[in-house]
Amino acid sequence: MIEVENLSKRYGTKLAVDGLSFVVQPGIVTGFLGPNGAGKSTTMRMIAGLDQPTTGRVTVNGGDYRSAAAPMAELGVLLEAKAVHTGRSARNHLLALAQTNGISRRRVDEVIDIVGLQQVAGKRVGGFSLGMGQRLGVASALLGNPQTVLLDEPVNGLDPEGVLWMRTMLKDLAADGHTVFVSSHLMSEMAQTASRLVVVGRGKLIADTTVEEFIAQASHHAVTVRTPETTRLRELLLGPDVTITTAQPDVLQIEGLTAEHIGTVAWQHRVPIFELTVQQASLEEAFMTLTSDSVEYRSTDTTGSPTIAAVAA
Ligand SMILES: Nc1ncnc2c1ncn2[C@@H]1O[C@H](COP(=O)(O)OP(=O)(O)OP(=O)(O)O)[C@@H](O)[C@H]1O
């Protein structure tokens, strides 16, 4: 479990993290989302004990994990590209890490298997692709079989097979009772991986909720109806707080009524319905809506980047 209480971090005049409080529970994957510069990495660095909070506190598994007898069994961390001896093989890198932390050689082979680096474990890390480097980073994080794992953008640089592997591995870890806290810019990926979301913008908490609630909050609750009798159906449904627009000659867009209500009225008045669809925002759309006021750097290209990877002008 990770408990973050009234956490703030100031760099000069910049308040990078502003009074954040949230709890990351074991047994599920929790996603950490926010536009560029929202304070995700700073928060993760403070959780990992690599940065000192200006105010507030963090506990991992109920205490200060660094003073635990075996810190690597408490928290496994994958932050941005790690400093690794590029001349060393992946196995030797992990062996060195294991030795200094009292971890067995057997566990080194286990984590190499878990991350799928068996074929290249003897090769120099310097020749690794970004994706292989990410897998090695995950292997290091898992070496101590930690109760809690903290991963900053772990799918960065992974190919589709690697992304699928990461998703499955994170879910398996959570299903085994671990606490899994993972940041990503890839909203669609988070939708498939995480059960809960902590969303930040300009250092502040925007949402701490389930993926479903997050999407529902930002959805317009519009219902699309396809019928050959648009005029009649419109007359039957119009009322206070109901907005009906004609999307196509045989398609109505209805806001303010549930699909159940629309379907029942149509059935009662023998109006044929060929389609009745509840519109739901995608996680990308929900994210854009809820964080639109907190984007620090905005891209001038508004053609719909799926990643909100905003560009500083
Ligand atoms: N060492 C530092 N000195 C000064 N400002 C910093 C420092 N580290 C981060 N910041 C600022 O704090 C804010 C939060 O940065 P942070 O890297 O935590 O955001 P982020 O959500 O991880 O962003 P990204 O998704 O781009 O990685 C940014 O405005 C950043 O410029």
The ligand as an SDF file (V2000), in Angstrom:
LIG
                    3D

 31 33  0  0  0  0  0  0  0  0999 V2000
   14.4880   19.4870  -10.4800 N   0  0  0  0  0  0  0  0  0  0  0  0
   13.5790   20.3700  -10.8590 C   0  0  0  0  0  0  0  0  0  0  0  0
   13.8080   21.6990  -10.8020 N   0  0  0  0  0  0  0  0  0  0  0  0
   12.8940   22.6110  -11.1680 C   0  0  0  0  0  0  0  0  0  0  0  0
   11.6500   22.2800  -11.6340 N   0  0  0  0  0  0  0  0  0  0  0  0
   11.3520   20.9740  -11.7240 C   0  0  0  0  0  0  0  0  0  0  0  0
   12.2930   19.9570  -11.3500 C   0  0  0  0  0  0  0  0  0  0  0  0
   11.6880   18.7500  -11.5720 N   0  0  0  0  0  0  0  0  0  0  0  0
   10.4510   19.0010  -12.0500 C   0  0  0  0  0  0  0  0  0  0  0  0
   10.2500   20.3440  -12.1480 N   0  0  0  0  0  0  0  0  0  0  0  0
    9.0130   21.0050  -12.6140 C   0  0  0  0  0  0  0  0  0  0  0  0
    7.9620   20.5060  -11.8330 O   0  0  0  0  0  0  0  0  0  0  0  0
    6.8030   20.2880  -12.6330 C   0  0  0  0  0  0  0  0  0  0  0  0
    6.3920   18.8250  -12.5410 C   0  0  0  0  0  0  0  0  0  0  0  0
    7.3350   18.0170  -13.2280 O   0  0  0  0  0  0  0  0  0  0  0  0
    7.2280   16.4300  -13.3320 P   0  0  0  0  0  0  0  0  0  0  0  0
    8.3990   15.9560  -14.1090 O   0  0  0  0  0  0  0  0  0  0  0  0
    7.0260   15.8590  -11.9790 O   0  0  0  0  0  0  0  0  0  0  0  0
    5.8900   16.2550  -14.1650 O   0  0  0  0  0  0  0  0  0  0  0  0
    5.3350   14.9590  -14.9140 P   0  0  0  0  0  0  0  0  0  0  0  0
    3.8830   14.9150  -14.6240 O   0  0  0  0  0  0  0  0  0  0  0  0
    6.1470   13.7750  -14.5680 O   0  0  0  0  0  0  0  0  0  0  0  0
    5.5620   15.3600  -16.4270 O   0  0  0  0  0  0  0  0  0  0  0  0
    5.9300   14.4460  -17.6940 P   0  0  0  0  0  0  0  0  0  0  0  0
    4.7110   13.6840  -18.0110 O   0  0  0  0  0  0  0  0  0  0  0  0
    6.2670   15.4690  -18.7100 O   0  0  0  0  0  0  0  0  0  0  0  0
    7.0950   13.5970  -17.2950 O   0  0  0  0  0  0  0  0  0  0  0  0
    7.1810   20.7300  -14.0490 C   0  0  0  0  0  0  0  0  0  0  0  0
    6.7300   22.0450  -14.2470 O   0  0  0  0  0  0  0  0  0  0  0  0
    8.6790   20.6540  -14.0520 C   0  0  0  0  0  0  0  0  0  0  0  0
    9.2200   21.5920  -14.9490 O   0  0  0  0  0  0  0  0  0  0  0  0
  1  2  1  0
  2  3  1  0
  2  7  2  0
  3  4  2  0
  4  5  1  0
  5  6  2  0
  6  7  1  0
  6 10  1  0
  7  8  1  0
  8  9  2  0
  9 10  1  0
 10 11  1  0
 11 12  1  0
 11 30  1  0
 12 13  1  0
 13 14  1  0
 13 28  1  0
 14 15  1  0
 15 16  1  0
 16 17  2  0
 16 18  1  0
 16 19  1  0
 19 20  1  0
 20 21  2  0
 20 22  1  0
 20 23  1  0
 23 24  1  0
 24 25  2  0
 24 26  1  0
 24 27  1  0
 28 29  1  0
 28 30  1  0
 30 31  1  0
M  END
$$$$
